[in-house]
Amino acid sequence: MGLIVQKYGGTSVGDAKRIHNVANQVIEEKEKGNDVVVVVSAMGKSTDHLVELAKGISEHPSRREMDMLLTTGEQITISLLAMALAEKGYQAISLTGWQAGIQTESVHGNARIIGIDPDRVEQALKQGNIVVVAGFQGITEDGSISTLGRGGSDTTAVALASAIKADKCEIYTDVTGVFTTDPRYVKEARKLLSVSYDEMLELAHLGAGVLHPRAVEFAKNHQIQLEVRSSLIREAGTIIEEEVKMEQNLVVRGVAFEEDIMRITIIGLPNSLTGLSRIFTALAENQINVDIIIQSTLQDQLTNLSFSIKSENLNETIKVLEERKDVLKYEKIESEGNLAKVSIVGSGMASNPGVAAEMFEVLSMNHIEVKMVSTSEIKVSTVIEQDRMLAAVEALHEAFKLSGLPVNS
């Protein structure tokens, strides 16, 4: 007998028919002799609907009350799925995140899991239940309901798998696995049999929406084997694990992309040891994620600093910097929008020099201007004009021979 954690996203539980479909898949696993814990998201677009309801009441609702509101979406799903399982003759119990012992830091809207008390889940399993847990939520030390931010149900599933020492964590979604790029935009995209934790972590950070970065990071740190697979099509998915065989000697294994990027440039910043620290500490304290960073030193002990952010964070970023202008002593701030980030990822890049040069050559041949660059051992990211994003993705996907992979390779 094994112990399996399964996670189903909002699309997979979008209506009553799909909830019954999920119940059947859970029962299949149970019938194999395994204990099963199921983590689910809110149904379809219900979270968006709740956000719209809140906007109709208040333009700036408190984060605490938004957490109280948004967590009701998952509570609806867990109760309905438990009912569906019971209707089919299987013993099931639904648990909210806090009932399942998920403890988070005292941050509303984007909390991190700091611990899990698995006693209630384990006791429910011993009693023969299929345990259905609400993803995306937990409880703070002072007893307030919290949410884990975008992709939080993935993180819930992986964290629970670690806490209860599950044999495997399966992430069910509306795609059949991890692809070389997004198949909704590039028809030549191909599914990969396996991806390393490090590759998946980079892909997730760089815009691949199939898994949340926190979930991958948690899986890597706790060595939880993940499989990404479809809840709608019955076929093997993509395994995420420590080391994988390089399929067909691929140096680059994926092309990720993300739109709605802004470039912020702080001009005339004093070239001091504390200047950069003050800027990025202030942004971090306001939960603003900064990505690509470029610094250029000028004459007269001044420097220009550029960094990329998501467009949705523009106003908050400008506000934070302007509030500290007297301390930071910069001359002015400039911003550029309508940008996108396009990246190539592959563990084989570490031992194959010249990959970045080839990427830049491909972009140049397609008349695509590179505005910012960031590299690591296994990725190269570029910021380009947003209207050239898909052209860049298609060109790079073809140039690095990802389009030539057999289907489902």
N, C-alpha and C positions, 0 to 999 in steps of 0.2 A: 504493500500500500504506500502510495506517495502523497505528497501535499502540494497542491497546485494553487497558485494565485492567478486569477484571470481578471483583466481589466477591460471594460467595454466603454467606449467613448459615446458622446452625445448622439452621433449619427446612428450608431448601432442600436440605441434604445429610443429612437426617435418617435415611435408610436407603439400602439398595443401589439400589432403584428410583429414588429421587430423585437419587442420585449419577450414575446413567446418564442421567437427564434433563438434569442440569447438563452432563455430557460432551457430549450432543447439541447443547446451546445453544452451548457453547464451539466445537464443530466448525463450526457454522453461521457463526460469526464468522470462523473460520480459513478457511473456504471462500470467504469474500468477498475473500480476499487480504490479510487483516490479520494482523499478529503479535498474539498474545494472551498476557497474563499474568493468571493467575487467583489470587485471594486467597480463602481459605476459612476458615470458623470450624469449631469442633468440632461433631460430629454431634449434632443434637437437644439432649437434656438431659444429654449425657455430662459436661459440666463440673459440673453439679449433682451427678451421681453421684460424681465425683472428690472434690468437697468433702465429701460424706457419708462417703466412705472415710476421708478425713483426720480427720474428727471422731471416727471410730471408733478412731483411733489416739491422737489428742492433742486436748485441748480448746483448746490454744493453740499450734498448730504455727507454726514460724518462717515468715516471709513468703518467705524464700529457698527453703525446701523446698516451699512451696505453689506457687511459680512453676515449680519443677522438675516438680512433679506435674501441674499444670494444662496446661502446654504440650504434654503428651502427647496431649491431645484433638485438637488441630489436626494433629499429626503423623499420627495415624490417618487423618484426612480426606484430607490431601494425597497420601498413598501410595495410598489407594483410588481417588481421582479420577485419578491418573496411570495406575494400572492400567486403569481403565475407558477412558481415552483410547487407551492402547496396544492394548487389546482390540478397539477399533474401527478400528485401523490408523493411528493418529496418534502421532507421536513426542512424548513428553512427559517432563518431569523434575520431581520434587518437591523443594522446598527448604524447610528450616525458616527461621524469621525470621532467625536469625543467619547461616545459610548464604547468605541473600539480602542480607546486608550491612546489616541494620537495627541501628543502634547507639542505645542509650538511656542516659538518666541512670541513676545507681546508686541506683535506688529500686525496691523489690520490691512488686508488687501493683498499682501505678498509675504506671508509668514513662512518661516522655515521650520521643518520638523526638528525638534530637539530630543525627542524620545518617544518610545511607544511602550505602553504597558499591555502586553498581549494576553493577560489572564482571561479577560472576558471572551475574547475570540477563541482562545484555546479551549476554554470550558464549553463553549457552544459547539465546537467541533467534536469534543469528547461525547457530547450528548447526541451526536449523530446529525447535527444540522449542517446544511449548506449555509455558510455565513455570507450575508450580503452587506457590504460596507460602503458608506457614502464617501466618495473621493472628494478631494479639493478642500477638506475642512479638518479642523482640530479644535483644541481648546488651549487657552493661555494659562499661565500660572495663576492668574487672578480669577479664572473661571469664565472668561469671555470667549465667545465663539470667534474663531479666526478662519480665514481662507488662505490657501497656499498660492494664489495667483494663477496665471495662465499655465495650463498643462499640469495643474496640481494633482489631478487624479492619477496621472502616470507616476508621480512621486509617491502618492499614497500607496499605490500597488507595490512598488519596489520596496518601500520602507517596511510595509507589512510583511512582504516576503522575507525580508531580512530578520524581522523581529520574531516571526514564528518558524524560522528556519525551513522555509519552503524549498522544495526540490527544483522548482522552476517558476518563473513569472511570465505569463503570456499577455501581451498587449494587443487587444483586438481593436481594429480600426476599420476605416472604409477603403483602405488599400490593402494589397496582398503582401506587403513587405516593404523593405527599404530599397528604393530605386536609385539608379545612377544619377537621376535628377527627377524633378516633379513630372510625372507622366501626364498630368492634366495640361501641361504646357508644351511638353516635348514628347511627341508620339514615339520617338525612337528610344525613350528611356527603358531600361531593362532592370528587372529585379535581381538583387544580389542574394546569393545563398547565405552569406555571412559577412559581418562587419565587425571590426574590433571596437572595443569600448572607446578608445581614443579617436578613431575615425568617426564613430557615431556622435561622440561628444562635440567634435568640431562641426559636423554637419548640422547638429541640432542648434548649436550656437549661431550658425551662419544662415539659418533660415529654413532648414528642412523641418517641416512641421510634424513629422510622423512621431517624434518623441521629444519630450521636454528635456533640456539640458540637465536640470536637477535630478531627474529620474536616472539618466545615464550615469551621472556622477555618483549617485548613491549605489547603483548597480556595480560600478567599477570598484568603489571603495569596499564593498561588502561581497564582491565576487558572486553576484546574483546573475545566473544565466537568463537572458531575455529572449523572447521570440516575438517578433512583430508579425501579425497575420490578420487576415480579413475575417470579419464576423459574418460576411455575406456570401463569400465564396470559400468552399472547403478545399484548401490546398496548403501545402507547407509554406511557411513564411520565411523571414530572415532571422537568423540567429545572431545575437550580439554577445560576444564573449571576449576573452582576453587576447587570444591570438587566432588569426585566421590565415588560411592559405590564400596567397595572392592569385586570384582568378585570372588565367591567361596572362600572367605576368603584368598585370595592370599596375602602372605606377600611380596613376590617378584613378580613384574608384568612384568619385562622385563630384557633381557640380551643384553647388547650392546657391540660392539667390534670395535676396530680400529687398523689397521696395520700401518707399517712404523713408528714405535716409536724408538727414540734414548734415551739412558740414558747418561747424561753428569755428570761427577764427577770432582769436583774441589778439589784437594788434598793439604793439608797443608795451609789452609786458616787461617789467624790470627783470633782468637776468640774475635772479637770486636763487639761493639754495632752497628757500622756503616757498617761493612763488607757486611752483607746480603742486606742491603738497597742499597748500591752502585751497587751490582751485578744486582739485579732485576730491579732497576731503569734504568740502562743502557740497559738491554734487552727490557724493556717496551718501551723506547724511540726509539728503532729500530724495533718496531712492532713484537717482538718475544714473542709468547705465551708460558708460562711455565706451566706445569701441576703438576704432583706429585713431592713433595719436601721432601727430607730426609736429616737431619743434624745429624752428629755423632761427639761428642766432644772427642778429643784425649788428650794425655798428652802434657805438655809444651805449654798450652794455644793455641793449634791449633785445627782446626776442618776440617772435610771433608764434602762437600756439594754435594748431588746428586739431579738431577731433570730431568724430562722427557720433550722432545720436539718432534715435528714432524721431520722426517728425512730430509725433504726439507729445514729445518731451520738450519741444522748442520753447514754448512760453515759460515753462517752469525753469528751464536752464537759464534763459535770459534774465529772469527775475532774480534767481540766486546770485548770478554774477554781478548784476547791477547793484544789488543790496550790499555787495562787498567791494565796490569799486574803490572806495577810499583806502581800503586796506591793500587790495591787489595792485592799484596804481597803474592800470592799463590805460591806453589811449581810447580805444573804441572796440566794439564787437561787430563783426560781419557774419552773415549767415547765407548759405546757399542751399536751396531745396531742389525738389524734383530729381533726386539722386537715388541710386540703387547700389547694392553691394552684390558682387558676383565673386564666388570663391571656388577654387578647386581643392580637393581633399584626397589624401592617400598616404598610407603609411610607407609606401615604397618611395616616396619623394625624399625621405631622409637619406637614402643611399644612392640617389640618382640626381646628380647636379644638372642644371640646365633646364629644369622644369619651369621655373619662373620665367626664364628667358623665352621659352617656347610659348608660354601663355601670353606674354606681352607682344610677341611677334604675331600671334593669331589675332589679338585685339587690334593691333596696328593695321594688319592687312584688311581688317573689316572696318577701318576708319572709326574706331571706338576710342575716345580719349580717356585715359586713366587719370583720375584726379587725386586719389589717395591709395596707398598700398600698405598692407600689413602681412607679415609672414611668420610662420612657425616651422618646425621640422616637418609637419605633415599637411600644411595648408598654405595657400597664397590667396589673399583677399584683395579685391580692388573695388574702389568706389567709382562709378561711372554715371553718365546721364541715364535717367530712368527710362526714357523712351528707346534706349539702345540695349536694355537689359536682356530681353529674350533673344535678340540677335547675338549677343555675347555668349549666352548660355548655349545656344544651338551650335555656334561655331566651336566653342571649347569642347562640348560633348562629342562632336565629330572629330576634332583634331586629336583628342586623346583616346580615340578608338573605343569609346563607350557605346556608340551606336551599333558597333559591330558585334556586340555580345549576343549569344543565342538567347532567345526568349526564356525568362526564368532561370538564367544561368546563375 
